Amino acid sequence: MALGLAGCSAPIGNARLSSVTPSGDGVLRVGVILDNTGSSAFLNESELAAAKLAVKQVNDAGGYKGHPVELLPASAASEGSSAAAFTADTAAQAKALLSAHADVVVGPTDSSHAPAAIDVLSPARIPLISPANTASGLSSYKNGGFYFRTSAADAAQGSVLAKLAHDAGANRISVLHEAGDYGTRVSGAVMDAARGLGMNAVSNAEFTPGKAAPAAAGIKSGTPDAVVVVARDGAQGALAELLNAGLRGKSLILSDGAIRQYGTALGAGGLDGALGILPGVFPSAEFQADLTGIDPKLKDTTYAAETYDAVTLAALAAAAAGDDAGGSIAAWLTTVSGGTRPASGDAGTKERTSCTSYKDCLEVLKGPKLPDYDGESGTIGFDANGDVTSSNYIVFTYGADNTARVSGKETASRTP
């Protein structure tokens, strides 16, 4: 998706690296925004269950300054509540959370909904932490340092896609990408990573959905060892044209937008041995059990780990700051996540040590060091743009039936 970069009345500067005067009221309130419509709405139950679980575990560990952390809206926090209650649009939800005195907000899911929330919350100096936004353009959307995300930007997968090709023995690599921001950014990242690995980046061809044949033929003429397909809506058509051109099976690697269970929609055996990736980690059995303890009907845990970590980090940032105001939380999130540090003050100078729960991180705060929280989604390490610096991916391998099955995992990391 394409994003404008203006932002509405965002504060000047970068709150992530600022010194802040405490101004909280002693009660930490965490708001949740869920998608009321669109293709991501099915993830609401997973994210709500994870937010409830995180608040419960924070409160079981003593809460914030001995007081229970509150989850907003109140209707979402009640036992047995459902995500179906989130019917307002994103901006309306953000405004309602401001009225309820939220100190930090988690959500939304869909990247296209994020600007509406940022434009409401950032001028009020309330940090927004999305567990699922992946549009690369959000890294530069004006927000004054009040926007973070615990999921990786789309372009982060470029290094993993190139590595999969390299590890499979490919020397010559081409990319077939769908026109648009997603295709342009991810394909560019693949080409850069391939060159960094010493591969011959042969071509990066663009196509529009339904019209991939010329690009596929051009790629074929370049005789690549591996072809990375970066696409969403046009993925099936692009793959069909690659198969028609004789590029098939183990030579194909699919981005997170292109991977799906194709089955008989593509020629028999066409994807046999092809690889694909999806962002995320395998949830532990304990975490899954804890989630179903919150919502026994929960079937899908997508972005649950990222939501849980967003809430936990918010509470931990407030605890480290000794203040529940939004500005203080924003100023400490990068530090307690193990990421970029401000130039001065305790957040910039004290040694950090790893911890994996709110309870354990509170114990760290009682000593001379600061916590570096590594959560259910893995290492986080927010940079100065609020982006994670470690990204986890699940690797899938296709069989002769054109069905993808989990076959491994990869991590892409960079310096904060």
Backbone hydrogen bonds, N-H to C=O, Kabsch-Sander energy under -0.5 kcal/mol:
donor,donor_aa,acceptor,acceptor_aa,energy
9,S,7,G,-0.7
15,A,144,G,-2.8
17,L,14,N,-1.8
18,S,15,A,-1.1
28,L,26,G,-0.5
29,R,27,V,-0.6
30,V,28,L,-0.5
30,V,70,E,-3.2
31,G,29,R,-0.6
31,G,104,V,-3.1
32,V,72,L,-1.4
33,I,106,V,-2.6
41,A,38,G,-1.4
43,L,40,S,-2.0
44,N,41,A,-1.7
47,E,43,L,-2.1
48,L,44,N,-2.8
49,A,45,E,-2.3
50,A,46,S,-1.9
51,A,47,E,-2.3
52,K,48,L,-2.4
53,L,49,A,-2.3
54,A,50,A,-2.5
55,V,51,A,-2.2
56,K,52,K,-2.4
57,Q,53,L,-2.5
58,V,54,A,-2.4
59,N,55,V,-2.6
60,D,56,K,-2.4
61,A,57,Q,-1.2
62,G,59,N,-1.6
63,G,58,V,-2.6
64,Y,67,H,-2.7
65,K,63,G,-0.6
66,G,62,G,-0.6
67,H,64,Y,-2.0
70,E,28,L,-2.6
72,L,30,V,-3.0
76,A,73,P,-1.6
77,A,73,P,-1.2
78,S,74,A,-1.0
81,S,78,S,-1.9
85,A,82,S,-1.6
86,F,83,A,-2.0
87,T,85,A,-1.5
93,Q,89,D,-2.3
94,A,90,T,-2.4
95,K,91,A,-2.5
96,A,92,A,-2.1
97,L,93,Q,-2.1
98,L,94,A,-2.0
99,S,95,K,-2.1
100,A,96,A,-1.4
101,H,98,L,-1.8
102,A,97,L,-2.4
103,D,29,R,-2.7
104,V,29,R,-1.3
105,V,127,P,-2.5
106,V,31,G,-2.8
107,G,129,I,-1.9
113,H,110,D,-1.5
114,A,110,D,-0.6
114,A,111,S,-0.9
117,A,113,H,-1.2
118,I,114,A,-2.9
119,D,115,P,-2.7
120,V,116,A,-0.7
120,V,117,A,-0.6
121,L,117,A,-2.7
122,S,118,I,-2.5
124,A,121,L,-0.7
125,R,122,S,-2.2
126,I,121,L,-2.0
128,L,146,F,-3.1
129,I,105,V,-2.8
130,S,128,L,-0.5
130,S,148,F,-2.5
132,A,108,P,-0.6
138,L,135,A,-1.5
139,S,136,S,-1.8
140,S,137,G,-1.3
141,Y,138,L,-0.7
142,K,5,L,-0.7
146,F,143,N,-1.1
148,F,128,L,-2.6
149,R,386,G,-2.0
150,T,130,S,-2.2
151,S,130,S,-0.6
154,D,134,T,-3.6
156,A,153,A,-1.9
157,Q,154,D,-1.7
158,G,155,A,-1.7
159,S,156,A,-0.7
161,L,157,Q,-2.5
162,A,158,G,-2.1
163,K,159,S,-2.0
164,L,160,V,-2.4
165,A,161,L,-1.5
166,H,162,A,-2.5
167,D,163,K,-3.3
168,A,164,L,-1.3
169,G,166,H,-1.7
170,A,165,A,-2.2
173,I,171,N,-0.6
173,I,200,N,-2.5
174,S,226,A,-2.3
175,V,203,S,-2.3
176,L,228,V,-2.7
177,H,175,V,-0.6
177,H,205,A,-3.1
178,E,230,V,-2.6
179,A,207,F,-2.6
184,T,180,G,-2.6
185,R,181,D,-2.6
186,V,182,Y,-2.4
187,S,183,G,-2.0
188,G,184,T,-1.8
189,A,185,R,-1.9
190,V,186,V,-2.1
191,M,187,S,-2.4
192,D,188,G,-2.3
193,A,189,A,-2.3
194,A,190,V,-2.6
195,R,191,M,-2.2
196,G,192,D,-1.9
197,L,193,A,-1.2
198,G,195,R,-1.7
199,M,194,A,-2.6
200,N,171,N,-3.2
201,A,199,M,-0.9
202,V,173,I,-2.1
202,V,200,N,-1.3
203,S,173,I,-0.7
205,A,175,V,-2.6
207,F,177,H,-1.9
211,K,208,T,-2.5
216,A,212,A,-2.6
217,A,213,A,-2.5
218,G,214,P,-2.2
219,I,215,A,-2.2
220,K,216,A,-2.3
221,S,217,A,-1.8
222,G,218,G,-0.7
222,G,219,I,-1.1
223,T,220,K,-1.7
225,D,172,R,-2.6
226,A,172,R,-1.8
227,V,251,S,-3.4
228,V,174,S,-2.6
229,V,227,V,-0.5
229,V,253,I,-2.9
230,V,176,L,-2.5
230,V,228,V,-0.6
231,A,229,V,-0.7
235,A,232,R,-1.6
238,A,234,G,-2.2
239,L,235,A,-2.6
240,A,236,Q,-2.3
241,E,237,G,-1.9
242,L,238,A,-2.0
243,L,239,L,-2.6
244,N,240,A,-2.2
245,A,241,E,-1.5
246,G,243,L,-1.4
247,L,242,L,-2.8
248,R,246,G,-0.7
249,G,270,G,-3.1
251,S,248,R,-1.8
252,L,249,G,-2.1
253,I,227,V,-2.2
254,L,275,L,-2.9
255,S,229,V,-2.5
258,A,255,S,-1.0
259,I,255,S,-1.5
262,Y,260,R,-1.1
262,Y,402,N,-1.1
263,G,402,N,-1.7
265,A,262,Y,-2.5
266,L,263,G,-1.1
269,G,400,A,-1.6
270,G,267,G,-2.4
272,D,269,G,-1.2
273,G,398,Y,-2.6
274,A,271,L,-2.9
275,L,252,L,-2.0
276,G,396,F,-2.0
277,I,254,L,-1.2
278,L,394,I,-1.9
280,G,392,N,-2.9
288,Q,284,S,-2.5
289,A,285,A,-2.2
290,D,286,E,-2.3
291,L,287,F,-2.3
292,T,288,Q,-2.3
293,G,289,A,-1.3
294,I,290,D,-0.9
294,I,291,L,-0.8
295,D,291,L,-2.6
298,L,295,D,-2.1
304,A,301,T,-2.2
305,A,301,T,-0.5
307,T,303,Y,-1.7
308,Y,304,A,-2.8
309,D,305,A,-2.4
310,A,306,E,-1.7
311,V,307,T,-2.1
312,T,308,Y,-2.4
313,L,309,D,-2.8
314,A,310,A,-1.9
315,A,311,V,-2.2
316,L,312,T,-2.4
317,A,313,L,-2.8
318,A,314,A,-1.9
319,A,315,A,-2.1
320,A,316,L,-2.6
321,A,317,A,-2.3
322,G,318,A,-1.8
323,D,318,A,-1.4
329,I,325,A,-2.1
330,A,326,G,-2.6
331,A,327,G,-1.8
332,W,328,S,-1.1
332,W,329,I,-0.7
333,L,329,I,-1.4
334,T,330,A,-0.6
336,V,332,W,-2.4
337,S,333,L,-1.2
338,G,335,T,-1.6
339,G,334,T,-2.7
340,T,382,F,-2.4
348,G,345,G,-1.1
349,T,345,G,-1.1
349,T,346,D,-0.5
350,K,346,D,-2.1
353,T,370,L,-2.4
355,C,372,D,-1.9
361,C,357,S,-2.5
362,L,358,Y,-2.1
363,E,359,K,-1.4
364,V,360,D,-1.6
365,L,361,C,-1.9
366,K,362,L,-0.9
366,K,363,E,-0.7
367,G,364,V,-1.9
370,L,351,E,-2.8
372,D,353,T,-2.1
373,Y,336,V,-3.3
374,D,355,C,-2.5
375,G,373,Y,-0.5
375,G,378,G,-1.6
378,G,375,G,-1.4
380,I,337,S,-0.5
381,G,337,S,-2.3
383,D,387,D,-2.3
386,G,383,D,-2.0
389,T,380,I,-2.5
390,S,380,I,-0.7
391,S,412,A,-3.2
393,Y,410,E,-2.9
394,I,278,L,-3.2
395,V,408,G,-2.5
396,F,276,G,-3.1
397,T,405,R,-2.7
398,Y,274,A,-2.8
399,G,403,T,-1.9
402,N,399,G,-1.9
405,R,397,T,-2.1
407,S,395,V,-3.2
408,G,395,V,-1.4
410,E,393,Y,-2.4
412,A,391,S,-3.0
413,S,411,T,-0.5
414,R,389,T,-2.3
